[in-house]
Amino acid sequence: MRLRKFLASFNGVATKYLQNYLNWFLVLEKIKNSTTRITPVAAIAFASNTAWMEFKNIAVNHTLFRT
């Protein structure tokens, strides 16, 4: 249901970019559920043009994506 709500905020989703939308949703969900200090850093990274690469570099050195 959360994914549908997220996708509804766009004026349609092209299947060509569907993986990008799903990645975006996943990152936002991880940030929302995170209690670490990476959340403010991620918010700053998303403000730039190269947001995903910056966030990915930060996340590699952090336990955000480790299971």
BELCOR-V565381 format. One record per backbone hydrogen bond with DSSP energy under -0.5 kcal/mol. NH is the residue of the N-H (numbers start at 1). CO is the residue of the C=O. E is the energy in kcal/mol with one decimal. If there is no record, write none. Layout:
NH_CO_E / NH_CO_E
This chain:
5_1_-2.2 / 6_2_-2.3 / 7_3_-2.7 / 8_4_-1.9 / 9_5_-0.7 / 9_6_-0.9 / 10_7_-1.5 / 12_10_-1.5 / 17_14_-1.3 / 18_15_-0.9 / 21_17_-1.9 / 22_18_-2.4 / 23_19_-2.5 / 24_20_-2.4 / 25_21_-2.6 / 26_22_-2.4 / 27_23_-2.5 / 28_24_-2.4 / 29_25_-2.4 / 30_26_-2.5 / 31_27_-2.4 / 32_28_-2.5 / 33_29_-2.1 / 34_30_-0.5 / 34_31_-0.8 / 39_36_-0.9 / 41_37_-0.8 / 42_38_-2.9 / 43_39_-2.1 / 44_40_-1.8 / 45_41_-2.3 / 46_42_-2.1 / 47_44_-1.1 / 48_45_-1.4 / 51_48_-0.9 / 54_50_-2.2 / 55_51_-2.9 / 56_52_-2.8 / 57_53_-2.1 / 58_54_-2.0 / 59_55_-3.1 / 60_56_-2.0 / 61_57_-0.9 / 61_58_-0.6 / 62_59_-1.2 / 65_62_-0.5 / 66_63_-0.6
